[in-house]
Amino acid sequence: MAILGGGLAGLNAARLLHRAGVEFQLFEARDRLGGRILTVDATGGPADDGFDLGPSWFWPLMQPAIGKLVEELGLPVFAQSSDGDVVFERMSREPAQRYPGLRQEPQSMRLAGGSGALIRAMAGTVPKERLCLGSRVTSLSLHDDRVQLTIRRLDGGEHRVNADQVVAALPPRILAETMALSPGLPPETSALWRETPTWMAPHAKFFALYDRPFWRDAGYSGTAQSMVGPMPEIHDATTASGEAALFGFLGVSAAERRRLGEAALAEACVAQLVRIFGAEAAAPHATLYKDWAADPYTAAASDLNASGHPEFAASWVEGPWADWLLLAGSETSPSEAGYLAGAVEASAKAVAEVKRRLRTEETLR
């Protein structure tokens, strides 16, 4: 049994298979686990308590699958800070407007220590020797009673392994653009994979880190929306331990971000924070920037322009691979596609099908 991808979906599949006594190996192309979940400190290095360059929120009342998982793992959570006024920037020639904030319904929650806490807890539920980092699967070849995987290591070396089933916990576009399948997919399946947007792939996040959350003292929630930019959406990113920060999503296209460069974007983002929250925002002690469109393990070439939300498909694999390959990335979830909850749901669904297939094989022997 092989799992492709060591993000939340891949690790949840590994956890559930291990619990069921099914042997597996998980292959992750990066030198770290987590995929689009990435929690870092002020220097940008991995952290046990830091800032989420990827997803940071979940809604347990709306998304019971991830709420149940977080509870099962015993992970502490806290509510996203939203008390205080919100700010709207409508035009560059007008000052930002301040309005009383509204209570969040439903309340968005965050994990103490950042979303990386979820990855660390999940990884701790499976044997370390089953997790193969720096191992990118470049091709799948179907033989009579097995699938042969070609694995390329970070040092450039290659080797091959066999599996009786493959769970691909990756975005469909990444699979379509980076992995060769022999025999090939039916045109309809290939088109479905290529047309499915990868959640977060076109986006970038900017963080400004401060010695204290001064905006709270001034009665601001840290939430702002802007038609001026460069960040159309800004939020309080202060950690559970009190490390103060504001973050925003960049509203600049991937191509324009590449042209401008990180330094110019950071300067423009800090200037926007000053316009909205005042002079104290001018002096962050550190800034962080993550452009997911520049991450080859997240963004396919066709992901560089925003193209909507992943949509439900009745079947993700047809043709000769239908009995051998299952897709379990968040984008393939029947609900919550693209979100953390979608990764949990899609991977659980895939594992249930793997277990059904294994029971059928046992019956036929």
C-alpha positions as CSV (number, residue, x, y, z in Angstrom):
1,M,0.0,0.0,0.0
2,A,1.4,3.4,-1.0
3,I,0.4,6.9,0.0
4,L,1.5,9.9,-2.1
5,G,1.8,13.1,-0.1
6,G,2.6,13.9,3.5
7,G,0.1,16.7,4.1
8,L,-2.9,16.5,6.3
9,A,-4.8,14.2,3.9
10,G,-1.8,11.8,3.5
11,L,-1.1,11.7,7.2
12,N,-4.8,11.1,8.0
13,A,-4.8,8.2,5.5
14,A,-1.6,6.8,7.2
15,R,-3.2,7.1,10.6
16,L,-6.3,5.3,9.6
17,L,-4.5,2.6,7.7
18,H,-2.1,2.0,10.6
19,R,-5.1,1.8,13.0
20,A,-6.6,-0.8,10.7
21,G,-3.4,-2.9,10.6
22,V,-2.8,-2.2,6.9
23,E,0.9,-2.0,5.9
24,F,1.8,1.1,3.9
25,Q,4.6,3.5,2.9
26,L,4.1,7.2,2.6
27,F,6.1,9.2,0.1
28,E,6.5,12.9,0.4
29,A,8.4,15.0,-2.1
30,R,9.4,17.8,0.3
31,D,11.9,17.3,3.1
32,R,9.2,18.1,5.6
33,L,5.6,16.9,6.4
34,G,2.6,19.2,6.2
35,G,2.2,20.1,2.6
36,R,0.3,23.4,2.5
37,I,0.3,23.5,6.3
38,L,3.5,25.4,7.3
39,T,4.0,27.0,10.7
40,V,7.2,29.1,11.2
41,D,8.9,31.5,13.6
42,A,10.0,35.1,13.1
43,T,13.0,33.9,11.0
44,G,10.8,31.8,8.7
45,G,12.1,28.5,10.2
46,P,9.9,25.6,11.3
47,A,8.3,26.3,14.7
48,D,6.3,24.5,17.4
49,D,4.6,27.8,18.2
50,G,4.5,30.2,15.3
51,F,2.7,31.8,12.3
52,D,0.7,29.9,9.7
53,L,1.9,30.6,6.2
54,G,-0.8,28.2,5.0
55,P,-4.2,27.5,6.5
56,S,-4.8,28.7,10.0
57,W,-8.6,28.5,10.7
58,F,-11.2,25.8,11.0
59,W,-14.9,25.9,12.0
60,P,-15.7,22.9,14.2
61,L,-19.5,23.6,14.2
62,M,-19.6,23.6,10.4
63,Q,-16.8,21.1,9.9
64,P,-17.4,18.2,12.4
65,A,-14.8,15.9,10.8
66,I,-11.8,18.1,11.6
67,G,-13.4,19.2,14.9
68,K,-13.6,15.6,15.9
69,L,-10.0,14.9,14.8
70,V,-8.6,17.8,16.8
71,E,-10.5,16.7,19.8
72,E,-9.4,13.1,19.4
73,L,-5.8,14.2,19.2
74,G,-6.2,16.3,22.3
75,L,-5.0,19.5,20.7
76,P,-5.7,22.9,22.4
77,V,-7.5,25.5,20.4
78,F,-8.4,29.2,20.7
79,A,-10.8,31.5,19.0
80,Q,-9.7,33.8,16.2
81,S,-9.4,37.3,17.6
82,S,-12.3,39.4,16.3
83,D,-13.2,41.7,19.1
84,G,-13.1,45.4,18.2
85,D,-13.7,47.6,15.1
86,V,-13.2,46.6,11.5
87,V,-11.8,48.8,8.8
88,F,-12.7,49.3,5.1
89,E,-10.6,51.0,2.5
90,R,-12.7,51.9,-0.5
91,M,-10.6,54.4,-2.5
92,S,-7.0,55.6,-2.3
93,R,-8.0,59.2,-2.1
94,E,-10.3,58.6,0.9
95,P,-9.2,57.7,4.5
96,A,-10.0,54.2,5.8
97,Q,-13.4,53.9,7.4
98,R,-13.8,52.3,10.8
99,Y,-17.0,50.4,11.8
100,P,-18.1,48.4,14.9
101,G,-17.2,44.7,14.4
102,L,-19.8,41.9,14.5
103,R,-19.6,38.7,16.4
104,Q,-18.3,35.8,14.2
105,E,-21.0,33.2,13.5
106,P,-19.8,30.5,13.4
107,Q,-16.7,31.2,15.3
108,S,-13.4,30.4,13.5
109,M,-10.9,28.5,15.6
110,R,-7.1,28.2,15.6
111,L,-4.7,25.6,17.0
112,A,-2.4,26.6,19.8
113,G,1.1,26.3,18.4
114,G,-0.3,26.9,14.8
115,S,-1.7,24.4,12.3
116,G,1.6,22.6,12.4
117,A,0.6,21.2,15.7
118,L,-1.9,19.1,13.8
119,I,0.8,17.7,11.6
120,R,3.1,16.9,14.5
121,A,0.3,15.1,16.3
122,M,-0.7,13.1,13.2
123,A,2.9,12.1,12.4
124,G,3.2,10.8,16.0
125,T,0.4,8.3,15.4
126,V,2.3,6.2,12.8
127,P,5.8,4.5,12.8
128,K,8.5,6.9,11.6
129,E,9.9,4.3,9.3
130,R,6.7,4.4,7.2
131,L,7.3,8.1,6.3
132,C,9.7,8.6,3.4
133,L,10.6,12.3,3.0
134,G,12.4,13.8,0.0
135,S,10.8,11.1,-2.1
136,R,8.9,12.3,-5.1
137,V,6.8,9.8,-7.1
138,T,7.4,10.5,-10.8
139,S,5.5,7.7,-12.4
140,L,3.0,4.9,-11.8
141,S,3.1,1.8,-14.0
142,L,0.3,-0.8,-13.8
143,H,1.3,-4.4,-14.0
144,D,-0.8,-7.6,-13.7
145,D,-1.3,-7.6,-9.9
146,R,0.6,-4.5,-8.7
147,V,1.5,-0.9,-9.3
148,Q,5.1,0.0,-9.7
149,L,6.1,3.4,-8.4
150,T,9.2,5.3,-9.6
151,I,10.6,7.4,-6.7
152,R,13.1,10.2,-7.2
153,R,15.0,11.3,-4.1
154,L,16.2,14.8,-3.4
155,D,19.8,13.8,-4.3
156,G,18.6,12.8,-7.8
157,G,18.7,9.1,-7.3
158,E,15.8,6.9,-8.3
159,H,14.4,3.6,-7.1
160,R,11.2,1.6,-7.7
161,V,8.8,0.0,-5.3
162,N,5.6,-2.0,-5.8
163,A,2.2,-1.5,-4.2
164,D,-1.2,-3.3,-4.4
165,Q,-3.1,0.0,-4.0
166,V,-2.1,3.7,-4.2
167,V,-3.8,6.6,-2.4
168,A,-2.8,9.9,-3.9
169,A,-3.3,12.6,-1.3
170,L,-2.2,15.4,-3.7
171,P,-4.0,18.1,-5.7
172,P,-5.3,16.6,-8.9
173,R,-3.5,19.2,-11.0
174,I,-0.2,18.4,-9.4
175,L,-0.8,14.7,-10.3
176,A,-1.8,15.5,-13.8
177,E,1.2,17.8,-14.5
178,T,4.0,16.0,-12.6
179,M,3.3,12.3,-12.7
180,A,3.4,9.9,-15.7
181,L,0.8,7.0,-15.6
182,S,1.2,3.9,-17.8
183,P,-1.3,3.1,-19.1
184,G,-2.6,6.7,-19.4
185,L,-5.9,8.1,-18.1
186,P,-9.0,8.4,-20.2
187,P,-9.3,11.9,-21.7
188,E,-12.2,12.8,-19.5
189,T,-10.3,11.9,-16.3
190,S,-7.2,13.7,-17.4
191,A,-9.3,16.8,-18.2
192,L,-11.0,16.6,-14.8
193,W,-7.7,16.6,-13.0
194,R,-6.3,19.4,-15.0
195,E,-9.4,21.6,-14.6
196,T,-9.6,21.2,-10.8
197,P,-8.1,24.3,-9.1
198,T,-5.6,23.8,-6.3
199,W,-6.8,25.6,-3.3
200,M,-4.4,28.3,-2.1
201,A,-2.0,27.8,-5.0
202,P,-2.5,31.2,-6.7
203,H,-2.2,33.0,-3.3
204,A,0.4,34.7,-1.1
205,K,0.4,35.7,2.5
206,F,2.3,38.5,4.2
207,F,2.9,38.8,8.0
208,A,4.1,41.8,10.1
209,L,5.3,40.8,13.5
210,Y,5.2,43.3,16.4
211,D,6.2,43.5,20.1
212,R,2.6,43.9,21.1
213,P,-0.8,43.9,19.5
214,F,-1.1,47.7,19.6
215,W,-4.3,47.7,17.4
216,R,-6.2,46.0,20.2
217,D,-5.3,48.7,22.6
218,A,-6.8,51.2,20.0
219,G,-10.0,49.2,19.8
220,Y,-9.4,47.5,16.5
221,S,-10.0,43.8,15.8
222,G,-7.2,43.6,13.3
223,T,-9.7,42.8,10.6
224,A,-9.7,45.0,7.5
225,Q,-10.9,44.8,3.9
226,S,-9.5,47.0,1.2
227,M,-10.2,47.9,-2.4
228,V,-6.9,49.8,-2.5
229,G,-4.4,47.0,-1.6
230,P,-2.0,45.4,-1.9
231,M,-3.8,43.3,0.7
232,P,-7.6,43.1,0.1
233,E,-8.1,41.1,3.4
234,I,-6.2,41.6,6.7
235,H,-6.6,39.7,10.0
236,D,-5.0,39.5,13.5
237,A,-2.5,36.7,13.5
238,T,-1.4,36.9,17.1
239,T,-0.5,33.4,18.5
240,A,-2.0,31.7,21.5
241,S,1.2,32.5,23.4
242,G,0.9,36.2,22.7
243,E,3.3,36.7,19.8
244,A,1.7,39.7,18.1
245,A,1.1,39.8,14.3
246,L,-1.1,41.0,11.5
247,F,-1.4,39.1,8.3
248,G,-3.0,39.7,4.9
249,F,-3.7,37.9,1.6
250,L,-2.0,39.6,-1.4
251,G,-4.4,40.8,-4.0
252,V,-1.6,41.0,-6.6
253,S,-1.4,38.4,-9.3
254,A,1.3,35.8,-9.2
255,A,3.0,37.2,-12.3
256,E,2.9,40.7,-10.8
257,R,4.3,39.5,-7.5
258,R,7.2,37.9,-9.3
259,R,7.9,41.1,-11.2
260,L,7.7,43.3,-8.1
261,G,9.7,41.0,-5.8
262,E,9.3,40.3,-2.1
263,A,11.1,43.5,-0.8
264,A,8.8,45.9,-2.7
265,L,5.7,43.9,-1.7
266,A,6.7,43.9,1.9
267,E,7.2,47.7,1.8
268,A,3.8,48.2,0.2
269,C,2.1,45.9,2.7
270,V,3.6,47.7,5.8
271,A,2.6,51.1,4.3
272,Q,-1.0,49.8,4.0
273,L,-1.0,48.6,7.6
274,V,0.2,52.2,8.6
275,R,-2.7,53.7,6.6
276,I,-5.2,51.4,8.4
277,F,-3.9,51.0,11.9
278,G,-1.6,54.0,12.4
279,A,2.1,54.9,12.8
280,E,2.9,52.0,15.2
281,A,2.4,49.6,12.3
282,A,5.4,51.1,10.6
283,A,8.0,49.2,12.7
284,P,7.4,45.5,12.7
285,H,10.4,43.6,14.2
286,A,10.1,41.0,11.4
287,T,8.0,40.2,8.3
288,L,7.2,36.9,6.7
289,Y,6.1,36.2,3.1
290,K,5.0,33.0,1.4
291,D,4.0,32.9,-2.2
292,W,2.3,29.5,-2.8
293,A,2.3,30.1,-6.5
294,A,6.1,29.8,-6.4
295,D,6.0,26.4,-4.6
296,P,6.3,23.7,-7.2
297,Y,4.9,21.1,-4.9
298,T,1.7,23.2,-4.5
299,A,1.1,25.1,-7.7
300,A,0.8,23.6,-11.1
301,A,1.4,25.9,-14.1
302,S,-2.3,26.3,-14.6
303,D,-2.8,27.4,-11.0
304,L,-1.0,30.7,-11.3
305,N,-4.2,32.5,-12.1
306,A,-7.1,32.3,-9.6
307,S,-9.8,30.0,-11.1
308,G,-12.4,29.4,-8.5
309,H,-13.1,26.7,-6.0
310,P,-12.7,23.0,-6.5
311,E,-16.0,21.4,-7.5
312,F,-17.5,18.0,-6.6
313,A,-16.9,15.1,-9.0
314,A,-18.8,11.8,-8.8
315,S,-15.7,9.8,-9.8
316,W,-12.0,11.0,-9.8
317,V,-10.5,7.9,-11.5
318,E,-11.9,6.0,-14.4
319,G,-10.5,3.5,-16.9
320,P,-7.6,1.1,-16.2
321,W,-6.7,2.8,-12.9
322,A,-10.1,2.7,-11.4
323,D,-9.3,-0.4,-9.2
324,W,-5.8,0.6,-8.3
325,L,-5.7,4.4,-7.6
326,L,-7.7,6.5,-5.2
327,L,-7.5,10.3,-4.9
328,A,-7.6,11.7,-1.4
329,G,-6.4,15.3,-1.6
330,S,-8.6,18.0,-0.1
331,E,-9.8,19.1,-3.5
332,T,-11.5,15.8,-4.0
333,S,-13.7,16.0,-0.9
334,P,-17.4,15.8,-1.5
335,S,-17.8,18.7,0.8
336,E,-15.3,21.3,2.2
337,A,-13.1,20.9,-0.9
338,G,-9.8,22.7,-0.4
339,Y,-10.1,23.2,3.3
340,L,-8.5,21.4,6.2
341,A,-11.8,19.7,6.8
342,G,-11.8,18.5,3.2
343,A,-8.5,16.8,3.6
344,V,-9.8,14.9,6.6
345,E,-13.0,13.9,4.8
346,A,-11.4,12.9,1.5
347,S,-8.7,10.8,3.1
348,A,-11.1,9.0,5.4
349,K,-13.3,8.2,2.3
350,A,-10.3,6.8,0.4
351,V,-9.2,4.6,3.3
352,A,-12.8,3.3,3.7
353,E,-12.6,2.2,0.0
354,V,-9.1,0.7,0.4
355,K,-10.4,-1.4,3.3
356,R,-13.4,-2.5,1.2
357,R,-11.2,-3.6,-1.6
358,L,-8.9,-5.5,0.7
359,R,-11.9,-7.3,2.2
360,T,-13.0,-8.2,-1.3
361,E,-9.6,-9.6,-2.2
362,E,-9.6,-11.7,1.0
363,T,-13.0,-13.1,0.1
364,L,-11.9,-14.1,-3.4
365,R,-8.8,-15.9,-2.2
